[in-house]
Amino acid sequence: MVPTPGRGLASGPLPALLDRVDRSWQLFLDVAETADLSAPTRLPGWRAREVVAHLGTWDDRGPLVEAIRSARAGGTGEPVDPDAANADLLAAHRDATDDEVLDALRRSGAGIAAINRRELAGLAEAPAMSMLGPLPLAGLVNAGCYELAVHALDLHAAGAAAPDPALLDTGLSALIDVTGALAARHGITIAVTAQTPEGGWRAEIESDCWTTTSSEPGPVAGPAILGTARDILDASAGRAGVPGLLLQRRIVVADLPQFLRLAPLVDQVPGIPGAALLSRAATTITGVRGALRKIRGVPGLRGR
């Protein structure tokens, strides 16, 4: 992918981005249809039906509808409180059948597939309000794939099939692109990568602009999180203990001091994807580094 200075993925080829997002919704639907919606997930108090239902489009209101409406209005207003919004939605549809819950999810996916791409092209970089504050509309549409990827992993406890690697990869693209957007908003000049054995995604931030590109398999320069897509997503979403993943070398933080320059975003932007990884790394790193020094050959930490 050729770097495009500006607003991250929103400044890149829109058809390719929307194709990835469209496929991610279809892949998530494939996972959801294999889950026992009455079964609990690894999210405390949430069954599979709550996970699926809150991603659906109900009464012509859904994540895509609201994002486009906000972009047309200039991205003004206050960030959405996701906990309150989810509670209201789930309460309103607590009596929906399993078929109705899955149909609502299909409507969300169909909304992506039916986007008027020529119309959206004029709004791709327009700010749209999100729970994280204003983000470029196309970037916000892609950011939803992070939630899809994490929730696809959540549904495994309810008997769902393992998600396609393409869904997890798009989730990583969303994690890194949003990190780039927030770092740019707060004036943090940095380049950061989420790298898996199959490749990954990298954001390069300078001033108020950032570029987000895919990375080939192999070594990467600068601050990076190295691990499988599942482990990186689980750590970033707080689904797995970061110190344990570090000690087991399932996740490696390369160029740790530079990576921790992103830690202030946890306090400045409530709800940031990756908050669990950043905050736990920042607060436990002294003890973990001491243990890691005893493990030979840990990239990025030797001699620090």
C-alpha positions in Angstrom: 0.0 0.0 0.0 1.4 3.4 -0.9 1.4 5.9 2.0 -1.0 8.8 1.6 -0.3 11.8 3.8 -3.3 13.2 5.5 -6.1 11.5 7.5 -4.8 7.9 7.6 -6.9 5.3 5.9 -9.6 7.9 5.1 -7.1 9.6 2.7 -6.3 6.3 0.9 -8.3 4.4 -1.8 -11.9 4.4 -0.6 -13.1 1.4 -2.7 -10.5 -0.8 -1.1 -11.3 0.3 2.4 -15.0 -0.2 1.9 -14.4 -3.6 0.4 -12.4 -4.6 3.5 -15.1 -3.3 5.8 -17.9 -5.0 3.8 -16.1 -8.3 4.0 -15.5 -7.9 7.7 -19.2 -7.5 8.4 -19.9 -10.6 6.3 -17.2 -12.6 8.2 -18.5 -11.5 11.5 -22.0 -12.6 10.5 -20.5 -16.0 9.6 -19.2 -16.2 13.2 -22.4 -14.9 14.8 -24.6 -17.5 12.9 -22.6 -20.3 14.5 -23.0 -19.0 18.1 -25.5 -20.1 20.7 -27.1 -16.7 21.3 -28.3 -17.8 24.7 -24.8 -18.8 25.9 -22.5 -16.6 27.9 -19.5 -15.0 26.4 -16.2 -14.0 28.1 -17.8 -10.5 28.6 -19.2 -10.5 32.1 -23.0 -10.3 32.0 -23.2 -10.5 28.2 -24.6 -13.5 26.4 -23.9 -13.9 22.7 -27.3 -12.2 21.9 -26.2 -9.0 23.6 -23.0 -9.0 21.7 -24.7 -9.4 18.4 -27.7 -7.2 19.2 -25.8 -4.1 20.0 -24.1 -4.3 16.6 -27.4 -4.4 14.8 -29.4 -1.8 13.0 -32.8 -1.3 14.7 -35.6 1.0 13.6 -33.3 2.4 10.8 -30.7 3.5 13.5 -27.3 1.8 13.4 -23.6 2.7 13.6 -23.3 3.5 9.9 -26.4 5.6 9.8 -25.3 7.7 12.8 -21.8 8.1 11.4 -22.9 9.5 8.1 -25.5 11.8 9.7 -22.7 13.2 12.0 -20.3 13.8 9.1 -23.0 15.7 7.2 -23.5 17.8 10.2 -19.8 18.6 10.5 -18.9 16.2 13.3 -20.2 18.5 16.0 -21.7 17.5 19.3 -20.5 15.5 22.3 -18.8 12.0 22.1 -21.3 9.2 22.4 -21.4 7.4 25.8 -21.3 3.8 24.5 -22.3 2.2 27.8 -25.5 4.3 28.0 -26.3 3.8 24.3 -25.8 0.0 24.5 -27.9 -0.2 27.7 -30.8 1.7 26.0 -30.6 -0.4 22.9 -30.5 -3.7 24.6 -33.3 -2.7 26.9 -35.5 -1.7 24.0 -34.9 -5.0 22.2 -34.7 -7.4 25.1 -37.6 -9.4 23.8 -36.3 -9.8 20.2 -36.1 -13.4 19.0 -32.8 -14.9 17.9 -33.8 -14.5 14.2 -34.6 -10.8 14.8 -31.2 -10.2 16.4 -29.4 -11.8 13.5 -31.6 -9.9 11.0 -30.6 -6.6 12.8 -27.0 -7.6 12.3 -27.6 -8.4 8.6 -29.1 -4.9 8.2 -25.9 -3.4 9.5 -23.8 -5.4 7.1 -26.2 -4.6 4.2 -25.9 -0.9 5.0 -22.1 -1.1 4.4 -22.7 -3.0 1.1 -25.3 -0.5 -0.1 -23.2 2.7 0.6 -23.3 5.2 -2.2 -19.6 5.2 -2.7 -19.6 8.3 -4.9 -21.5 10.2 -2.2 -19.2 8.9 0.6 -16.1 9.9 -1.4 -17.0 13.6 -0.7 -17.3 12.9 3.0 -14.4 10.4 3.5 -12.2 12.8 5.4 -15.0 14.8 6.9 -15.1 14.6 10.8 -17.8 12.4 12.3 -18.4 12.3 16.0 -17.6 9.0 17.8 -17.1 7.8 21.3 -13.4 8.9 20.9 -14.3 12.4 19.6 -14.3 13.4 15.9 -12.7 11.0 13.4 -12.6 11.0 9.6 -15.8 9.4 8.4 -14.1 6.7 6.3 -11.7 6.0 9.2 -14.7 5.7 11.6 -16.4 3.3 9.3 -13.2 1.2 9.3 -12.8 1.6 13.0 -15.9 -0.5 13.6 -14.0 -3.5 12.3 -11.9 -3.4 15.5 -15.1 -4.1 17.5 -16.1 -6.8 15.1 -12.8 -8.6 15.4 -12.8 -8.4 19.2 -16.4 -9.5 19.5 -15.8 -12.4 17.1 -13.2 -13.6 19.5 -15.7 -13.0 22.4 -18.2 -15.3 20.8 -15.9 -18.3 20.9 -17.1 -19.0 24.4 -20.6 -19.3 23.1 -19.6 -22.0 20.6 -19.0 -19.8 17.6 -16.5 -20.7 14.9 -13.1 -19.1 14.9 -13.0 -15.9 12.9 -11.4 -15.7 9.5 -7.8 -14.2 9.7 -9.0 -11.4 7.3 -11.4 -10.1 10.0 -8.6 -10.0 12.6 -6.3 -8.2 10.1 -8.9 -5.5 9.4 -9.4 -5.2 13.2 -5.7 -4.5 13.5 -5.9 -1.9 10.7 -8.6 -0.1 12.7 -6.6 -0.2 16.0 -3.5 1.3 14.3 -5.4 3.9 12.3 -7.4 5.2 15.3 -4.1 5.3 17.3 -2.7 7.4 14.6 -5.7 9.7 14.6 -5.6 10.2 18.3 -1.8 10.7 18.4 -2.1 13.3 15.7 -4.9 15.1 17.6 -2.6 15.4 20.6 0.5 16.4 18.8 2.5 13.2 19.4 5.0 12.6 16.5 5.7 8.9 16.4 5.5 5.8 14.1 3.9 2.7 15.6 3.3 -0.8 14.2 1.1 -3.8 15.1 3.0 -6.7 13.5 2.1 -10.3 13.3 3.9 -13.2 11.6 1.8 -12.6 8.6 2.4 -8.8 8.4 0.6 -5.9 10.1 -0.3 -2.2 10.0 1.8 0.9 10.7 0.8 4.5 11.4 3.3 7.3 11.0 2.2 10.5 12.7 3.7 14.0 12.2 2.0 17.2 13.3 -1.7 16.8 12.8 -1.4 14.3 9.9 -0.9 10.6 9.8 -0.5 7.8 7.3 -1.6 4.3 7.8 -0.2 1.5 5.7 0.0 -2.3 5.7 3.4 -3.8 6.6 5.0 -6.9 5.1 6.0 -9.9 7.3 9.4 -9.5 8.9 11.3 -7.1 11.2 9.9 -3.6 11.6 11.6 -0.4 12.8 10.6 1.7 15.8 7.9 1.2 18.4 5.8 -1.9 17.7 3.7 -4.6 19.3 4.7 -8.0 18.0 2.5 -11.1 18.4 -0.4 -12.9 16.8 -3.4 -10.9 15.7 -5.5 -12.6 18.3 -3.1 -11.8 21.2 -2.6 -8.2 20.1 -6.4 -7.6 19.8 -7.1 -9.4 23.1 -4.4 -7.4 24.9 -5.6 -4.1 23.5 -9.2 -4.8 24.5 -8.4 -5.9 28.0 -9.5 -9.5 27.2 -6.1 -10.9 28.2 -3.6 -10.0 30.9 -0.8 -7.9 29.4 1.9 -8.8 32.0 1.3 -12.5 31.4 1.4 -12.1 27.7 4.7 -10.2 28.0 6.3 -12.8 30.3 5.2 -15.6 28.1 6.7 -13.7 25.1 3.4 -14.1 23.3 3.5 -10.3 22.9 6.8 -8.3 22.6 7.0 -4.5 22.8 9.8 -3.2 20.6 11.3 0.2 21.5 9.4 0.4 24.7 10.3 3.9 25.8 9.0 5.3 22.5 5.9 3.1 22.6 5.0 4.5 26.1 4.9 8.0 24.7 1.3 7.0 23.7 0.4 6.2 27.3 -1.1 9.7 28.0 -3.8 9.0 25.5 -5.4 6.6 28.0 -6.3 9.6 30.3 -6.9 12.1 27.5 -9.3 9.9 25.4 -11.5 7.6 27.5 -12.4 4.4 25.7 -9.4 4.4 23.3 -8.8 1.1 21.7 -5.6 -0.3 23.1 -6.1 1.4 26.5 -5.7 -1.9 28.3 -2.4 -2.5 26.6 -1.1 1.0 27.1 -2.2 1.4 30.7 -1.1 -2.0 31.9 2.3 -1.6 30.1 2.8 1.8 31.7 1.8 0.8 35.2 3.4 -2.6 35.4 6.4 -2.2 33.2 9.0 -1.8 36.0 8.3 -5.2 37.5 7.7 -6.9 34.1 11.0 -5.5 32.7 12.8 -6.9 35.7 11.4 -10.4 34.9 12.0 -10.0 31.2 15.6 -9.2 31.7 16.0 -12.8 32.9 14.6 -14.1 29.6 17.3 -14.1 27.0 16.7 -12.7 23.5 13.6 -10.5 24.1 13.7 -8.0 21.2 13.5 -4.3 22.2 14.1 -4.8 25.9 17.7 -6.2 26.1 20.0 -3.8 28.0 17.2 -1.4 28.9 
